């Protein structure tokens, strides 16, 4: 595991509710930034999740990092997008603990939800809910 992105995805994959929505066979519909071409097939999959980090303020005197993390919960209906958003909030709101593995771990002090909206994407014809968190954590192997 190389970075906190991979540690976050591993944490998401532990959740059975998300697994029932975002996993089809051996493939998970969780992607960095956007859903790749060829994967956006609403006939096969009802839910899609993307994530991205936006750099936050850095203090060179301490190791604490405070980036913004955005999850985009896409679904074929408004209620499904809202339901996927509830799962993300259940997992990460006020999450404290360690993410990662023995070689690369991140001590998380808190996930603070800062923003959530409901939108519709005309191009993909999907509903989505961007949910933003500020993540307070110490870097790799701290």
Secondary structure, DSSP 8 states (H G I E B T S, - for coil): --SHHHHHHHHHHT-HHHHHHHEETTEE-EEESS--TTT--TTT-SEEEEEEEE-----TT--EE--EEEEEEEESSHHHHHHHHHHHHHHHTT--EEEE-SSSEEEEEEEEEEEE--EEETTTTEEEEEEEEEEEEE-TT-
